[in-house]
Every structure is written in C-alpha cells, then in structure tokens.
Amino acid sequence: MTFFANFKKSALELKSLRCLCVTAILISLDLALKSVTVNLPFAKISFAFLAMAAIGMLFGPVVAFLAGGITDILGMFIAQNIGAFNPLFTLVEMTGGLIYGMFLYGFAVIKPDLSGGKAFLKSVGSNWGSYVRIVLAKFTVIVVCNLIMNTSFQVITGYIAPDVFWVKLWARVGTNFIKMPFDVILMLLTLFPIMAAYNRVFKRSRSAA
C-alpha cells in the first residue's frame, strides 16, 4: 500500500508551485549536463542522470516520469533535431525518471563521511539500507532502460539490424555495468547536498513566512 501511496503523493506534488519551480530548474540542469561527459577508455561518464535522480528523490515517480518526457522533448528542440524525434525513446527517458522516483522518493538521504576511505566505507555500512536503494535504482535503470528498452527500440526503429541484437545487448551490458560504480558514487556524493540545500532553502522560506 505504501508503494501505491507514493504515486498518489507524487501526483499531488504537481499542485505545488515549489515542485514545479524546482523541477524546472533541475530539468534545465539536466539539459545542461547532457553536454558534459568524461571519456574513459572503457566508457563515457555522463552527469545528466543526477538531475533526474534528484527530481525522483524530491518529488516522486509521477513528477519524475513527466519530467523525463519534458527533458527529452526540450533537448530535441535545443539540438534542432526535430526530424529524429521518436516517442519510443522519449518513453525510455520517462521510464528512467519513473524508476528513480520509485526507489528514491521518501528515503533517508545520509551524508557520506568523506574524511577518509575507511570513514566513507563505515558511513556506507552503517546506513546500508539507504545506499542499497541507490544501487537498486541505478541497476534497474540500466537493465530496464539502457539494455532492454533502448536496444529493443533501436531494432524496432531500424537503427540496428535484428540479427545483431544480442551483440549490441551484450556490448551494452559490459559498458553499463563497468561504469555503474562511478554512477553510484556520483549519486552518493550529490543527492545529500541537493536534499540538504532543498531543505535549507524551504525551511528558511517557511520560517520567514
């Protein structure tokens, strides 16, 4: 029941001007971060997913689902690549936001101890429940969106031939799971500051009111 209640609660967030404003800022951040990548020998590290994860964490699966669609459509217009629009790939972005919201909405974000390697591992171990949700969120996005949906939709739309489906799929398995630890660490390092800043700003605005 709590699972379905989160969807209802997330839908009610759409009535909040605060939700709409913060989501708009994070969508803008997502679009800006899409152009920022780090090229490693084995994979390309992107930071755009952090903004979508933050939307899911703050406002839940319904808001993040809609934000994923808006982000993809706006990105298409910004890149002036309207002819390449395909709603199937927009659905991939929306599903990614939905998954982040399902796993991260309402969970306790714990500040990682960055004073040293042992201290960091200890802080992770003592709050393992929260960190497991982050790992599961990223794992599910990789499997559902990056591997199954993206590869299947590329076959459906003719980007790749059906007879190389498994070749492409296994190639993506390697690159996605190799860079997964980097993505999880980025989430560990960014989600707490985002939540802390959100709480600080709106706690101050409530106090002023």
C-alpha positions in Angstrom: 0.0 0.0 0.0 2.9 2.4 0.7 4.2 1.7 -2.8 1.0 2.9 -4.4 0.5 5.7 -1.9 3.8 7.1 -3.1 2.4 7.5 -6.6 -0.6 9.4 -5.2 1.6 11.6 -3.1 3.9 12.3 -6.0 0.9 13.2 -8.2 -0.3 15.7 -5.5 3.2 17.3 -5.7 2.2 18.7 -9.1 -0.2 21.1 -7.3 2.7 22.7 -5.6 4.4 25.8 -7.2 7.5 24.9 -5.3 7.6 21.5 -7.0 7.1 23.0 -10.4 9.8 25.6 -10.0 12.4 23.2 -8.6 11.6 20.6 -11.2 12.0 23.2 -13.9 15.4 24.2 -12.5 16.5 20.5 -12.4 15.3 19.9 -16.0 17.4 22.9 -17.1 20.3 21.4 -15.2 19.7 18.0 -16.9 19.8 19.6 -20.3 23.0 21.5 -19.5 24.7 18.4 -18.1 23.9 16.4 -21.2 26.8 18.2 -22.9 29.2 17.4 -20.1 30.8 14.0 -20.3 34.1 12.3 -19.2 35.6 9.9 -21.7 37.2 7.0 -20.1 39.0 4.2 -22.0 36.1 1.8 -21.4 33.0 4.1 -21.2 31.6 7.6 -21.3 30.5 9.0 -18.0 27.6 11.4 -18.1 26.2 13.6 -15.3 22.7 14.3 -16.7 21.1 11.4 -14.8 21.9 13.1 -11.5 19.3 15.8 -12.1 16.6 13.3 -13.0 17.5 11.2 -9.9 17.2 14.4 -7.8 13.7 15.0 -9.2 12.7 11.5 -8.3 14.1 11.8 -4.9 12.4 15.2 -4.1 9.0 14.7 -5.8 8.5 11.1 -6.6 7.8 8.8 -9.6 4.9 10.7 -11.2 6.7 14.0 -11.4 10.0 12.4 -12.5 8.1 10.4 -15.2 6.7 13.6 -16.7 10.0 15.4 -16.2 11.8 12.7 -18.2 9.4 13.3 -21.2 9.7 17.1 -21.0 13.5 16.8 -20.8 13.7 14.6 -23.9 11.4 16.8 -26.0 13.1 20.1 -24.9 16.5 18.5 -25.7 15.3 17.7 -29.2 14.3 21.3 -29.8 17.5 22.7 -28.4 19.6 20.4 -30.6 17.3 21.3 -33.5 16.9 17.7 -34.3 13.1 17.5 -34.6 13.3 15.1 -37.5 14.9 12.5 -35.3 12.1 12.6 -32.7 10.7 9.2 -31.7 8.2 8.8 -28.9 9.7 5.3 -28.1 13.0 6.9 -26.9 11.1 9.6 -25.0 9.4 6.7 -23.2 12.8 5.4 -22.2 13.6 8.8 -20.6 10.3 8.8 -18.9 10.7 5.3 -17.6 14.1 6.2 -16.2 12.6 9.1 -14.2 9.8 6.8 -13.0 12.3 4.3 -11.7 14.4 6.9 -9.9 11.2 8.2 -8.2 10.0 4.7 -7.2 13.3 3.9 -5.5 14.4 7.3 -4.1 11.2 9.1 -3.1 11.0 9.5 0.6 14.1 7.6 1.5 16.5 9.0 4.2 19.5 10.6 2.5 22.6 10.1 4.6 25.6 12.3 4.5 28.6 10.2 3.5 31.7 10.7 5.6 34.4 12.0 3.3 37.2 12.4 5.9 38.9 9.2 4.6 38.5 6.0 2.8 37.7 3.9 5.9 35.4 6.6 7.3 33.5 6.6 3.9 33.1 2.8 3.9 32.0 2.9 7.5 29.3 5.5 6.9 28.1 3.5 3.9 28.0 0.3 6.0 26.1 1.9 8.9 23.4 3.3 6.6 23.4 0.4 4.1 19.6 0.5 3.6 19.7 3.9 2.0 22.7 3.1 -0.1 21.1 -0.2 -1.3 18.1 1.9 -2.7 20.6 4.0 -4.7 22.3 0.9 -6.1 19.0 -0.8 -6.9 17.7 2.4 -8.6 20.7 2.6 -10.9 20.8 -1.1 -11.5 17.1 -1.1 -12.5 17.5 1.9 -14.9 20.4 0.1 -16.5 18.6 -3.2 -17.1 15.1 -1.8 -18.0 16.0 1.4 -19.9 19.6 1.1 -21.2 19.6 -2.6 -22.0 16.1 -3.8 -22.7 14.1 -0.8 -23.9 16.9 1.1 -25.7 18.2 -1.9 -27.6 14.8 -3.2 -28.4 13.6 0.2 -29.7 16.7 0.5 -31.8 15.7 -2.7 -33.5 12.1 -1.6 -33.9 13.1 1.7 -35.5 15.7 0.2 -37.7 18.8 1.7 -36.1 20.3 -1.7 -35.7 19.6 -4.9 -37.6 17.6 -7.7 -35.7 20.4 -10.2 -36.2 22.9 -8.1 -34.2 20.5 -7.5 -31.3 22.3 -9.8 -28.9 25.7 -8.5 -30.0 24.6 -4.9 -29.2 22.9 -6.0 -26.0 26.0 -7.8 -24.5 28.2 -4.9 -25.6 26.0 -2.6 -23.6 26.0 -5.0 -20.6 29.7 -4.6 -20.4 29.9 -0.8 -20.7 26.9 -0.1 -18.5 27.9 -2.3 -15.6 31.6 -1.2 -15.8 30.6 2.4 -15.3 27.8 1.6 -12.8 30.1 2.0 -9.7 31.1 5.5 -10.9 27.4 6.5 -11.3 26.6 5.1 -7.9 29.4 7.1 -6.3 28.2 10.3 -8.1 24.8 9.7 -6.6 26.2 9.2 -3.2 28.1 12.4 -3.4 25.4 14.6 -4.9 22.0 13.5 -3.6 22.7 14.5 0.0 23.9 18.1 -0.9 20.8 18.5 -3.1 18.4 17.4 -0.4 20.2 19.5 2.2 20.1 22.6 0.0 16.4 22.0 -0.7 15.5 21.6 3.0 17.6 24.6 4.0 16.1 26.9 1.3 12.5 26.0 2.0 12.8 25.7 5.8 14.1 29.3 5.7 11.2 30.4 3.4 8.7 28.8 5.8 10.4 30.5 8.8 10.2 33.8 7.0 6.5 33.3 6.2 
